[in-house]
Amino acid sequence: MSADTAAAPLAALAADRVDHRFKGLPPDAYGLTVGELAARRRNLFTDGFTTPVLALSAERLAHNLELMETYATRHGLAFAPHGKTSMAPQLFHRQIEHGAWGITLAVPHQVRVAREFGIDRIFLANELVDAAALRWIAAELAGDPDFRFVCYVDSVRGVELMDAALDGGGRPVDVVVELAAGEGARTGVRTEAECAAVADAVAATSTLRLVGVAGYEGEVPDADPERVHAWLRRLTALAVAFDGAGRFKGLDEVVVSAGGSAWFDAVADVFAEIPELSLPVLKLLRSGAYVSHDDGHYRKLTPFTRVPEEGALHPAFRLWAQVVSRPSAEQAFANAGKRDAAYDLDLPLAQVVRRDGVERPADSVEVTGLSDQHAWLRTGPEADLEVGDWLGLGLSHPCTSFDKWQLIPLVEADGTVVDYIRTFF
């Protein structure tokens, strides 16, 4: 799609009306367009927003986008951040503006969202054997010469199903053989011999084109630096072997792809070792959680803790809830729960208390559990917490934070809301 074609659906987001679909927005904003509300630059704390409300830091988002752009450039990596994290087309385009090659996705619905919003390069980090979805992909390829689509294959049976679903005669669907991260890991071909058999099956079709190899090092069993580096070297050796066997003839480049959010430093290390092949190599990194980062799981796992000289990601989400009950000196309840906060990896972290415009650390306040609409708080002797206080919560796991909110205020440090990020889960 052209930039003009992409602009129309993005503009439609701003033309959408604020109404009951969107949590946390000011009740008196109902009927305004999202663009009109953004133009008013309301303050999150003083201009009518209701709790709970999820806020995305404008400054921290910008920092994270710039940091990963710099990192990928420094290490000679193309970058296709995983869009399943946010499913926010506005953020997809900001990632591309910051140098991303394209967007990685996981399932056909996500591809349809990205295409609706003008994304021209999509890496599907998954097997695709759904006949209806494959026919739709074929139609997109036929209708748009600028559309680049790559997906996994991991079995001869999968290749046969893909070939049967595609008509042939049009542009072939580009595929990469997925190498499994080990026995008992998730998807992927378990042995190099089986990888060759899958590649042979692709070569026997006219509907598919083998363009490289890929995998996900985050599934390496008992992952540590040594095991992850060893598996990544298996992946790159597979690319070398396929190239030596002439499997990539007729291409412009070979795709070698890996990289989640926990081991992208290892990916950078090993991909730098790839020897010269008969064609240029597109070294495609796919990390996605960086865009908002978090205060829990990824704060602990981020490779920047191992390479601090490269920089640091900043957690960009804060969920604001309000204290609604203080039944004892040891207990309080806030009005955000499982419907509002990610809880699949870690519980939210009580970070700050806001009262009468003054913000202070949430000392001696701990989230111990979540009900559907309540956070259970344990309060110690130093906790200064009253009914009505706003409580700022840090979150763990960006993917399940984004998917609980359809419209997320983008907020500057002083509380000014400058935009609204729409998600499509």
Secondary structure, DSSP 8 states (H G I E B T S, - for coil): --HHHHHHHHHHHHHSB--TTSTTS-GGGTTSBHHHHHHTT-BTTTSS--SSEEEEEHHHHHHHHHHHHHHHHHTT-EE--BTTTT--HHHHHHHHHTT-S-EEESSHHHHHHHHHTT--EEEEEEE---HHHHHHHHHHHHH-TT-EEEEEE--HHHHHHHHHHS-SSS--EEEEEEB-SSTT-SSSBSSHHHHHHHHHHHHT-SSEEEEEEE--GGGSTT--HHHHHHHHHHHHHHHHHHHHTTTTTT-S-EEEEE--SSSHHHHHHHHTT----SS-EEEEE---GGGT--SSHHHHH-GGGT-GGG------EEEEEEEEEEEETTEEEES--TTTS--SSS--EEEEEEETTEEEE-TTEEEEEE-SS-EEEEE-TT----TT-EEEEE-S-HHHHHTT-SEEEEE-TTSBEEEEEE---
